[in-house]
Amino acid sequence: MPPDPHARPIDIRLTDPEAPAALACLRQYFDLLAAKIDGITPAHIPLPDPDAQSYRPPHGAFLLAWSDGIPLGCVSLHALAPEVAEVKRLWIAPAARGQGLARRLMAQIESHARTQGYRHLKLDTNAALPEAIALYRATGWVDTAPYTGYPATHWFAKAL
């Protein structure tokens, strides 16, 4: 069982997207997508991630949130254009949800984006993830034109 996020401090750190802890978080994230979004199968979301290289510095980032040696969440960033990056793969362990960890991870990935010289961010999500949509809208993301296809149903942008 994951630690109580209230009992221990949470440390957010840059991690390789192919590290075992990152892969464990991504597997749980992908399982969540497959459970919530009609038509998603393991073929849509293979591990190891074929795009892992794009989530590494100097043009990307993969962050893990840790507490008591256990990963509780992740988020990643990769380049779309010289000043535009995309936020991907935001996931929080069920035991850590509702504590503001997703907001913290988003704030950290936005900080990494600024440091890497990005001026605009984009992300996509699906209507089956209403908590994610609410989080993005509450933290300054605005609806934008579609820039990806299935399984996305909602697209957001944010100026940094």
QUILINHU-V313472 format. One record per pair of residues at least 4 apart in sequence whose C-alpha atoms are under 7 Angstrom apart, sorted by the first residue. I is the first residue (numbers start at 1). J is the second residue. If there is no record, write none. Layout:
I/J  I/J
This chain:
2/70  2/95  3/67  3/68  4/8  5/67  5/96  8/67  8/68  9/67  10/65  10/66  10/67  11/65  11/66  11/67  12/63  12/64  12/65  12/66  13/63  13/64  13/65  14/61  14/62  14/63  14/64  15/62  15/63  15/64  16/56  16/62  17/22  17/23  17/52  17/55  17/62  18/22  18/23  18/48  18/52  19/23  20/24  21/25  21/71  22/26  23/27  24/28  25/29  25/73  25/74  26/30  27/31  28/32  29/33  29/91  30/34  30/45  31/35  32/36  33/37  33/40  34/40  34/41  36/128  37/128  40/44  42/46  54/60  54/78  55/60  55/61  55/62  55/76  55/77  55/78  56/60  56/61  56/62  57/61  59/78  59/79  59/116  60/77  60/78  60/79  61/76  61/77  61/78  62/75  62/76  62/77  63/74  63/75  63/76  64/71  64/73  64/74  64/75  65/71  65/72  65/73  65/74  66/70  66/71  66/72  67/71  67/72  72/92  72/93  72/96  73/91  73/92  73/93  74/89  74/90  74/91  74/92  75/88  75/89  75/90  75/91  75/105  76/87  76/88  76/89  77/85  77/86  77/87  77/88  77/109  78/85  78/86  78/87  79/84  79/85  79/86  80/84  80/85  80/86  81/85  83/117  83/118  83/119  83/120  84/118  84/119  84/120  84/121  85/118  85/120  85/121  85/122  86/121  86/122  86/123  87/121  87/122  87/123  88/123  92/96  92/97  92/102  93/97  100/104  101/105  102/106  103/107  104/108  105/109  106/110  107/111  108/112  109/113  110/114  111/115  112/116  113/117  113/118  114/118  114/119  114/160  119/159  119/160  120/158  120/159  120/160  121/157  121/158  121/159  122/156  122/157  122/158  123/155  123/156  123/157  124/152  124/154  124/155  124/156  125/152  125/153  125/154  125/155  126/151  126/152  126/153  126/154  127/153  127/154  129/133  130/134  131/135  132/136  133/137  134/138  135/139  136/140  136/141  137/141  137/142  140/158  141/156  141/157  141/158  142/156  142/157  142/158  143/155  143/156  143/157  144/155  144/156  144/157  145/155  146/155  148/152
